Amino acid sequence: MPTITVLGAGAMGSALCRPLADAGWDVRLWGTWLDDHLLDAVEAGKPHPRTNVPLAPGVATFRSAQLEQALDGAQVVVMSVASVGVPRVAELALPGIAKADALWMTSKGFSEADDGRIGLLPEAIRSIAAAKGVTLPPLVAIAGPVKANECAQALPTATIFGCRDGEVSRSYAAQAATANYAIAHTDDETGVEVCAPMKNVYAIALGVADGLEEKTGVPHHNLKAAAFAQAIAEMSLLGAQLGADPATAYGLPGVGDLEVTGLSGRNKVYGVRLGRGEQPQEALAEMDRLEQTVEGVPATALAVRFVEQIGGGLAERMPLLAAVNRLLNDAGVDPMTEVARAVLPVKPTL
Ligand SMILES: NC(=O)c1ccc[n+]([C@@H]2O[C@H](COP(=O)([O-])OP(=O)(O)OC[C@H]3O[C@@H](n4cnc5c(N)ncnc54)[C@H](O)[C@@H]3O)[C@@H](O)[C@H]2O)c1
């Protein structure tokens, strides 16, 4: 089987090694300069500190200084670092990526170019490669409802591979699937990439509904469900503006991933705090203190700018995004009023 090198030994990078190893790939895991303690643990046979699950047997590990060795002869490279680290790691790994047959990406988020323009992460990687005169292999976006700890335990998981060349995503989906790791495939890279950071934004709104229940003792399930539907409609709309298939948001990358993100996870927990009545900055400081990075907070700010950049009245058609943005930035707003105003009544045009 071909060799695959996963860049980033965090929760997702290490977890993805499990189905890949089970599917018979020759798997290498490279840790960044921030990952030594994670590799120390798994190399000693201990559970990975972020997933609490040991690394799959047979996976070869590489330290940050061994990037060249880790990439040598790799047919596929997987970018699995946090979005903030993607430009630097992409630059360092570019020679190896250029020689591979494909670049897969679990990294998710928006990127900001030097001129301030906001884009999706694949655009950032393509610009870095273009600036260095390097031709990239096909890029495969990996998304869907995948909690790293469950994936690492080989619990039943459905994911989706999106590549502009649909034959490429179809072929890799077939090569990486296992009995418990099912892979759908699509040629809608943009649709897949839009949903991933946006679901973190909307998970904050879903958390608000749960926080209201904690505060009042009264369930706010109707509000949560209405917010869920509005969130999917807004993701679909944003995708469509970028040329994506509007239906993509209604499958694994949107509905699936928002469901799993809204059940648990840091963005939802932050929303719960807001719903309970905590002030946005204080709640964020407390999450930071607990080393709980809330990806949805920077994603909200970038999403607002991205939507403004697209223009054409799109911002007015995404009231839930605007409501989350107000909740994060204005300590004076009432969480229930903000979310309710954004999602009631259902907009027939969406
Ligand atoms: N955890 C999940 O269930 C899951 C599922 C799907 C996608 N993802 C995405 O995968 C990516 C990684 O998530 P994770 O859960 O593994 O996160 P993590 O925090 O466990 O690991 C982050 C990885 O990024 C690297 N990194 C962080 N900051 C960096 C920087 N400034 N420079 C260079 N490298 C840096 C770390 O060294 C580590 O390898 C994210 O974009 C996330 O949205 C995660």
The ligand as an ORCA input file, in Angstrom:
! r2SCAN-3c Opt
* xyz 0 1
  N     -10.407     17.259     16.611
  C     -11.296     16.951     15.680
  O     -12.212     16.184     15.946
  C     -11.194     17.519     14.280
  C     -12.025     16.982     13.322
  C     -11.943     17.457     12.032
  C     -11.056     18.478     11.726
  N     -10.257     19.009     12.676
  C      -9.336     20.084     12.276
  O      -8.009     19.571     12.250
  C      -7.093     20.619     12.616
  C      -6.273     20.128     13.784
  O      -7.154     19.916     14.878
  P      -6.749     19.080     16.144
  O      -8.012     18.709     16.825
  O      -5.781     18.022     15.787
  O      -6.006     20.197     17.022
  P      -4.875     20.011     18.113
  O      -4.874     21.271     18.899
  O      -4.981     18.718     18.833
  O      -3.523     19.944     17.243
  C      -3.119     21.063     16.519
  C      -1.967     20.734     15.594
  O      -1.604     21.964     14.933
  C      -0.275     22.315     15.295
  N      -0.195     23.762     15.523
  C      -0.956     24.500     16.373
  N      -0.562     25.787     16.336
  C       0.469     25.856     15.457
  C       1.287     26.903     14.988
  N       1.134     28.153     15.411
  N       2.247     26.600     14.068
  C       2.407     25.332     13.625
  N       1.651     24.290     14.036
  C       0.691     24.553     14.939
  C       0.053     21.553     16.565
  O       1.430     21.372     16.696
  C      -0.715     20.246     16.325
  O       0.010     19.398     15.478
  C      -7.960     21.839     12.959
  O      -7.999     22.730     11.850
  C      -9.333     21.253     13.227
  O     -10.366     22.171     12.950
  C     -10.291     18.532     13.949
*
